[in-house]
């Protein structure tokens, strides 16, 4: 009987203590979630870095932004807008 009590006392910290399996599992789940968030942010940062390099190196990116975001056109250029059909 004393042996069973001793085994139970030794098992308690493993399952329910400060460094028990439950807390380790929860920390692992949080770590995995944070890694996913970091991966998405790294992809976004890579895209932003490429966009910054394009803006610094050439006028094509600036022209593209001016056309699509501001609706600007070049001199002697004709703007034609084709409406899309509603489904």
NORVENGI-V369338 format. One line per field, one symbol per residue. ss: DSSP state (@ for helix, = for strand, . for the rest). phi: phi as a letter, one per 20 degrees, with the letter a starting at -180 (. if undefined). burial: # if it has 9 or more other ideal C-beta (glycine too) atoms within 8 Angstrom, else .. Layout:
ss=???
phi=???
burial=???
This chain:
ss=.@@@@@@@@@@@@@@@....@@@@@@@@@@@@@@@@@@@@@@@@@@@@@@@@@@@@@..@@@@@@@@@@@.................
phi=.ffffffffffgffecffdfffffffffffffffffffffffffffffffffffffebeffffffffeedmecffmddecddfefff
burial=...........##.#....#..##..........................#..#......##..###....................
